[in-house]
Amino acid sequence: MRRIFTHVDFLRAAYQDINEVKGKRILDLACGATSYEDNARGKYDPWMSRLLKHLGACPLGIDICPQKNESFNFDTADLTVPDALCILDTASFDAIYVCAFPTRK
């Protein structure tokens, strides 16, 4: 539950009223995925994309691992590779969210 409140705090910092995200197209980079092998206790679940969808936004989650049974739009990409985001059909987003971008060797 603490993770949800953390994401709500981020939204409040960006929008005076978090309900302003309704209808907005928001890119969630390194959103997390339930399919991570080491996803103990939901640590890497895509909390922000889920919250945005719940609030009526149109999130697009991007992560290296595929999603399982999620209601928001998503795609897989290795963001450590140059031009990884060329998979996007358009670069038009109302906001881009990056909470934690893990580094990989």
N, C-alpha and C positions, 0 to 999 in steps of 0.2 A: 504494500500500500504506500510505503514511503516513496517508492519510485514514481508513482502517479502524482503525488503532491509535488515532487521535484519538477516534473514536466509541466504541471499547472503553473508553478512559479515562473518557469521560463516563458510560458505563454503570456502571463501577466506582465512580464517585463517588456514583451514585444507589442502586446495589444492591451489597451486600457480595459477593455471588457473581453474576456476570452471567447465570448459568443461571437465576436467579430470574425472569427475564423470560418464561420459558416459560409460555405460556397467557395472558399479560397482554395487554390491549387497550391499545395505545399509539398516540397521535396524534402524527404527525410533520409539524409545520407548516413550510411552505416547504421541503419535502423534497428538491427538486431534480428534474430530469427530463432524460432523454437527448435529448429533442426540442429543447432550447435550440439556437438557431442558432450561438451562440458557445461551445458546449460542448467546447472544445479539451481533449484528453487526459482526458476524463471528469471535469472539474472540477465540473460540476453534476449528476453522476449521483446518484441517491438512495441513497447509501451506507448511511445509518442504517436506512432501511426494509428494505433488503436484508439487513443484518446481523441486525436484529430477526427477520425471517422465518426466517433461517438458524438462529437460536437458539430457534425455536419460539414466538415471540410472535405476536400478531395485529396487526401494524401497519396503520394507515390513513395513507397519505401524502397530503398536500394540497399542491398547487403550482399556479401560474398556467398552466403548460404541461402538456399531457397526457403520460402515460407511454407507452412503447413496450415491449412484450414483458417486462413485469415480473410477478412471481408474487405480489406483495403487493397488498392492496386500496388503491385510490387514487381520488381525485376531483380535479377542477380547480376552483380558485376564486382570484379576485383578492383577496388578503388585505389590500389597501389600501382596499377598499370596505367601508363599514359593513355589518354583518350578513352578511358573506361566509360565515360558518360556519353560517348557518341551513340549509345543505344537509345538515348532519349529522342523522341520524335519532335520535340520542340523545347526550346530553352525558356519558355514562358512560364514562370512561377510567381505567385504572389509572395512567397517566402521560401527560404531554404533553412532547414534545421540540421545542425550537426551537434550532437551532445558529446559523444565520445568516439573518437576515431582511433581505434587501436593500431599501434604500429606493428608491422611484421618484418621479420628479417628477409 
